[in-house]
Amino acid sequence: MLGVMVGSAALVIILSVFNGFEETVLKMFNSITPQILVAPAKGKTFDPNTTYFNQLKKDKKIYSFTEVLAENALVRYNTKQTPAVIKGVSSDFLKNKSLDTIMLDGTFVLANKIGQPQAVVGSALQAFLDTNPADPFEQLQVFSPKKGATGNAVNPMDDFTMLSIAPAGVFEVQQDFDNLLIVPLSFARELLGEPKNISAIEINVQPNIDTEKLKAKMSADLGSNYVVKNRIEQNQTLYNLLGSEKWMVYIILTFILIIAIFNIIGSLTMLVIDKQKDISVLSSLGAGKRLIRRIFLAEGMMITLIGCIFGILIGLTFCLLQQKFGWVKMGDANFMFSNAYPIALKWKDFVLVFVTVAFFSFIASSLASNLSIKKIDRINQDL
C-alpha cells in the first residue's frame, strides 16, 4: 500500500509540474502568437484591401486585426551586422497587453513621444549586435535590396534601401522568435518598397468567442487562396514536443508504479499459503471457487486502491502547497520562470492516475487470486 501510495503521489506531482511548465511556455508564446493567422497559400504577399478583409476588420468579434509585412534584411549596429527578420506590424499589434511580460529591457513601443518609429529587438539579435536601448545616439541601420535592382550599379549601395531606427527594447520568447526586429508597418513598407501588400494578418478575438468556429468560417470563406491557422497549427512542433515529453514521463513513472502494484502478487500469495485451512473450511461450508477468488481479488484491489487514493490526496496537497508557498526551488530565477517550480492542476491527470492504478491492480490481483483455488481440492482431501 505504501509503495502504491508513493508511486501515485509522484505521478500526480510530476504531471502537475509538467502542466505548469507547459502553461508557462505557452503563455510566453501566446503573448506574441495570434489566435488566428491568415497567410497566402502561394507567394509571399497579398493585397488586404478587399471587401472581405475590410468587413472582417470591423467585425465586433475581432479584438485586434494586425497587418504584418515581414522579410529578411541586414541589420547593423555600431560595427556589427547580421541578417534578421524584419516584422512590420500595424497599430493593433500593441493591443496585446501581455507584451510587457516578454520584455528583458526597455519597453514594447513602436514610436517615441514625437512619433518617430522605434524597433523592438529579439534577444538573440540583441546578443549578437550588443544593442543598447538606453543609448539615444546609436541607431540600428537596416538594409534591404531595392525592387528591380540589377546589381550593376557603380555604387553597390545604390541597389539597397537603408533606413535607421532606434531600439526601444529587447524581448525574449524562443529561438524562432528571438531573431525578429519588430518595427512599425509604415517603416517596413518604406524599407521593402511595398506600398500596399502584406505578408499576413494576425487576428485576436474578443473574450467568449469560439476561435475554432471563426477559423473554420474564415477558412471556408477565403477558399484555397489563403491558409488560416490557429495557435496549435502555428506552433505544431512546440505542442508536439510538450505533449510527447509529458507522455514519456508518464510511461516511465507508470512502469515504476507497476512494479509496486505487482508486489501485491507476492503479498497475496503468502496470504493464500497462510490461509489454506481457512480456504478449506470456507469450501466445506459451501463457498464456491468463484467466491473464494473474489475474496482475494477484493483484498488486492482494496490494498492498491486505498494506496492510490491516499497517494492522490498527498500529491494534491503537495501541489496546492507548492502553488501557494513555492517551497521547492529550481535555482536562479529568470524572466520566464519564477524561482519555484510551476504547478498546474488538471482533473484529467487525477483520473488518469486512478484508472492506471485500478487497471494494473486488477490484473495483479486476478493473477494472485487464482492461486487461492488451484490446490483447493487437494487441501480438502488432506484435511
C-alpha positions in Angstrom: 0.0 0.0 0.0 2.9 2.4 0.9 4.6 1.6 -2.5 1.4 2.3 -4.5 0.8 5.5 -2.4 4.3 6.9 -3.1 4.1 6.0 -6.8 0.7 7.6 -7.2 1.7 10.8 -5.4 4.9 11.0 -7.5 2.9 10.6 -10.7 0.4 13.3 -9.7 3.2 15.7 -8.7 5.3 15.2 -11.9 2.3 15.5 -14.2 1.3 18.7 -12.5 4.8 20.2 -12.7 4.8 19.4 -16.5 1.4 21.1 -16.8 2.9 24.2 -15.0 5.9 24.3 -17.4 3.5 23.8 -20.4 1.2 26.7 -19.3 4.2 29.0 -18.7 5.8 28.3 -22.0 2.6 28.6 -24.0 1.7 31.8 -22.2 5.0 33.3 -23.4 4.4 32.0 -27.0 0.8 33.2 -26.9 1.9 36.7 -26.0 3.3 37.1 -29.5 1.4 34.4 -31.4 -2.1 35.4 -32.6 -5.2 33.3 -32.1 -5.7 33.2 -35.9 -3.2 33.8 -38.7 -4.1 34.4 -42.3 -1.4 34.0 -44.9 -1.3 33.5 -48.7 -1.3 29.9 -49.9 1.1 30.9 -52.8 3.7 33.6 -52.8 4.8 35.9 -50.0 2.3 38.7 -50.0 -1.3 39.6 -50.8 -3.5 42.7 -51.0 -5.5 43.2 -47.8 -7.7 45.9 -49.4 -10.6 43.6 -50.3 -14.3 43.7 -49.3 -14.0 40.6 -47.1 -11.0 41.8 -45.1 -12.4 45.3 -44.7 -15.6 43.8 -43.3 -13.7 41.4 -41.1 -11.7 44.3 -39.6 -15.0 45.9 -38.5 -16.5 42.7 -37.1 -17.3 43.1 -33.4 -16.0 39.6 -32.7 -12.5 40.8 -33.6 -10.4 42.3 -30.8 -7.3 43.1 -32.8 -6.7 43.0 -36.6 -2.9 43.3 -37.3 -1.5 43.7 -40.8 2.0 42.2 -41.0 4.8 42.7 -43.5 7.8 40.5 -42.9 11.0 39.9 -44.8 14.7 39.2 -44.3 17.1 42.1 -44.2 20.6 43.0 -43.0 20.8 44.8 -39.6 23.9 46.8 -38.5 24.6 48.3 -35.1 27.9 50.0 -34.5 30.5 47.8 -36.1 28.4 44.6 -36.0 25.9 43.3 -38.6 23.8 40.2 -39.1 20.8 39.0 -41.1 17.4 39.2 -39.3 13.7 39.0 -40.0 12.1 42.5 -40.1 8.5 42.3 -39.0 6.4 45.3 -39.6 3.1 45.5 -37.7 0.1 47.8 -37.7 -1.0 49.6 -34.5 -3.4 46.9 -33.4 -0.4 44.7 -32.5 0.0 46.8 -29.4 -3.4 45.9 -28.1 -1.8 42.7 -26.8 -1.4 43.7 -23.1 0.9 40.6 -22.4 3.7 42.0 -24.5 5.3 43.6 -21.4 5.7 40.1 -19.9 8.3 39.1 -22.5 10.5 42.2 -22.2 14.0 41.9 -20.9 14.9 45.6 -21.3 13.2 48.8 -22.3 9.5 48.9 -23.3 7.4 47.5 -26.1 6.7 50.6 -28.1 6.9 51.3 -31.8 7.1 55.0 -31.8 8.5 57.6 -29.4 6.7 60.6 -28.0 7.2 62.7 -31.1 6.1 60.0 -33.4 9.4 58.7 -34.7 9.5 55.0 -35.4 11.2 52.6 -32.9 12.1 48.9 -33.0 11.8 46.1 -30.5 14.7 43.7 -30.8 14.7 39.9 -30.2 17.1 38.7 -27.6 19.2 36.6 -30.0 19.6 39.6 -32.3 20.4 41.9 -29.4 23.1 39.4 -28.1 24.9 39.4 -31.4 24.7 43.1 -32.1 25.0 44.2 -28.5 22.3 46.8 -28.9 21.6 49.2 -26.0 18.0 50.7 -25.9 19.2 53.2 -23.4 21.6 54.8 -25.8 19.8 57.7 -27.6 22.6 58.4 -30.0 23.2 55.0 -31.6 20.6 53.6 -34.0 20.0 50.4 -35.9 20.7 50.5 -39.7 18.5 48.2 -41.7 19.4 47.3 -45.3 17.1 45.7 -47.9 17.6 45.2 -51.7 15.6 47.5 -53.8 12.9 46.0 -56.0 14.2 45.6 -59.6 17.8 46.2 -58.6 20.1 44.7 -61.2 23.3 44.6 -59.2 25.1 46.6 -62.0 25.2 49.9 -60.2 28.6 51.7 -59.9 28.0 52.1 -56.2 26.6 48.8 -54.8 24.8 50.7 -52.1 22.6 52.2 -54.7 20.9 48.8 -55.0 19.9 48.8 -51.3 17.4 50.8 -49.3 18.9 51.8 -45.9 16.9 53.2 -43.1 17.8 53.9 -39.5 15.6 53.2 -36.5 16.2 53.5 -32.7 15.8 50.4 -30.5 13.2 50.8 -27.8 13.5 47.5 -26.0 14.6 43.8 -26.0 12.2 40.8 -25.8 12.7 37.1 -25.4 10.3 34.2 -26.2 12.1 31.4 -28.0 14.8 30.9 -30.6 12.3 31.0 -33.5 11.1 34.5 -32.5 14.3 36.0 -30.9 15.8 36.8 -34.3 13.0 39.3 -35.0 13.2 43.0 -35.3 9.6 44.3 -34.8 9.0 47.7 -36.4 6.0 49.8 -37.4 4.3 48.7 -40.6 5.0 52.1 -42.3 8.7 51.7 -41.7 8.7 48.1 -43.2 6.7 49.4 -46.2 9.3 52.1 -46.9 12.2 49.7 -46.3 10.8 46.9 -48.5 9.3 49.1 -51.2 5.8 47.5 -50.6 3.1 50.3 -50.6 0.0 48.1 -50.3 0.7 44.3 -50.0 1.3 42.5 -46.7 2.6 39.1 -45.7 -0.1 38.0 -43.2 -3.0 39.1 -41.0 -2.9 38.3 -37.3 -6.3 38.2 -35.5 -7.2 38.0 -31.9 -10.8 37.6 -30.9 -13.0 39.1 -28.1 -13.5 37.1 -24.9 -16.1 34.2 -25.1 -15.8 34.0 -28.9 -15.2 30.4 -30.2 -11.9 30.8 -32.0 -12.2 27.4 -33.8 -15.6 28.2 -35.2 -14.4 31.6 -36.5 -11.3 30.0 -38.0 -13.4 27.3 -39.8 -15.7 30.0 -41.2 -12.8 32.2 -42.4 -11.1 29.2 -44.0 -14.4 28.3 -45.9 -14.9 31.9 -46.9 -11.4 32.6 -48.1 -11.0 29.3 -50.0 -7.8 27.7 -51.3 -6.0 31.0 -52.0 -5.3 31.6 -48.2 -4.1 29.5 -45.3 -5.8 30.0 -42.0 -4.1 28.7 -38.9 -4.8 28.6 -35.2 -2.2 28.7 -32.4 -1.6 25.0 -32.4 -1.0 24.9 -36.2 1.3 27.9 -36.0 3.5 26.1 -33.3 2.8 22.5 -34.1 6.4 21.4 -33.2 6.2 23.0 -29.8 2.8 21.4 -28.9 4.0 18.0 -30.1 7.2 18.4 -28.0 5.4 19.4 -24.9 2.9 16.6 -25.3 5.5 13.9 -26.0 7.7 14.8 -23.1 4.7 14.6 -20.7 3.6 11.2 -22.0 7.2 9.8 -21.8 7.4 10.8 -18.2 4.0 9.3 -17.6 5.1 6.0 -19.2 8.4 5.8 -17.2 6.6 6.5 -13.8 3.9 4.1 -14.7 6.5 1.3 -15.1 7.7 2.1 -11.6 4.2 2.1 -10.3 3.5 -1.3 -12.0 6.5 -2.8 -10.1 4.9 -1.6 -6.8 1.5 -2.9 -7.8 2.7 -6.3 -8.8 4.2 -6.7 -5.3 0.6 -7.5 -4.5 1.0 -10.9 -6.1 3.7 -11.8 -3.6 1.7 -10.5 -0.7 -1.5 -12.3 -1.7 0.5 -15.5 -2.4 1.9 -15.5 1.1 -1.6 -14.8 2.4 -3.0 -17.7 0.4 -0.4 -20.1 1.9 -1.1 -18.8 5.4 -4.9 -19.1 4.9 -5.1 -22.6 3.3 -7.0 -24.1 6.2 -9.5 -21.2 6.2 -10.0 -21.6 2.5 -10.7 -25.3 3.0 -13.2 -24.5 5.8 -15.0 -22.0 3.6 -15.1 -24.5 0.8 -16.5 -27.2 3.1 -19.2 -24.7 4.3 -20.3 -24.4 0.6 -18.3 -21.4 -0.6 -17.6 -21.9 -4.3 -14.3 -21.3 -6.1 -15.6 -18.0 -7.5 -16.5 -16.6 -4.1 -13.0 -17.5 -2.7 -11.3 -16.0 -5.7 -13.4 -12.8 -5.3 -12.3 -12.5 -1.6 -8.6 -12.4 -2.5 -9.3 -10.2 -5.6 -11.2 -7.7 -3.4 -8.4 -7.7 -0.9 -5.8 -7.0 -3.6 -7.9 -4.2 -5.1 -8.5 -2.7 -1.6 -4.8 -2.6 -0.9 -3.9 -0.9 -4.1 -6.8 1.5 -4.4 -6.5 2.7 -0.8 -2.8 3.3 -1.5 -3.7 5.1 -4.7 -6.4 7.3 -3.1 -4.0 8.4 -0.3 -1.3 9.0 -2.9 -3.5 11.2 -5.0 -4.5 13.2 -1.8 -0.9 13.6 -0.8 0.1 14.7 -4.3 -2.8 17.1 -4.4 -1.9 18.6 -1.0 1.8 19.0 -2.1 0.8 20.7 -5.3 -1.5 23.1 -3.5 1.2 24.0 -1.0 3.8 24.4 -3.8 1.4 26.7 -5.7 0.9 28.9 -2.6 4.3 28.9 -0.9 6.7 27.7 -3.7 8.8 25.6 -1.3 10.7 23.6 -3.9 13.1 25.9 -5.9 14.7 25.5 -9.3 17.7 27.6 -8.6 18.3 31.0 -10.1 15.2 32.7 -11.2 14.8 34.1 -14.7 12.3 36.3 -16.6 10.4 33.2 -17.9 10.0 31.2 -14.7 9.8 32.2 -11.1 12.2 30.7 -8.6 9.8 27.9 -7.7 8.7 25.0 -9.8 5.4 25.9 -11.5 2.3 23.8 -10.8 -0.9 23.5 -12.8 -3.6 21.1 -11.7 -5.8 19.2 -14.2 -8.6 16.9 -13.2 -7.8 14.6 -16.2 -4.4 13.8 -14.6 -6.0 12.6 -11.4 -8.5 10.4 -13.3 -5.6 9.1 -15.4 -3.6 8.1 -12.3 -6.6 6.4 -10.7 -7.5 4.5 -13.8 -3.9 3.4 -14.4 -3.6 2.0 -10.8 -7.0 0.4 -11.0 -6.3 -1.4 -14.3 -2.9 -2.8 -13.3 -4.1 -3.7 -9.7 -7.0 -5.7 -11.2 -4.6 -7.7 -13.3 -2.2 -8.3 -10.4 -5.0 -9.2 -8.0 -6.6 -11.5 -10.6 -3.3 -13.4 -11.0 -2.8 -13.8 -7.3 -6.4 -14.7 -6.5 -6.2 -17.6 -9.0 -3.6 -19.2 -6.6 -6.3 -19.4 -3.9 -8.3 -22.1 -5.8 -5.6 -24.0 -7.6 -5.0 -26.6 -4.9 -8.3 -26.3 -3.0 -9.4 -29.9 -3.9 -6.1 -31.4 -2.7 -6.3 -29.4 0.5 -9.8 -30.6 1.2 -8.6 -34.3 0.8 -5.7 -33.7 3.1 -7.9 -32.3 5.8 
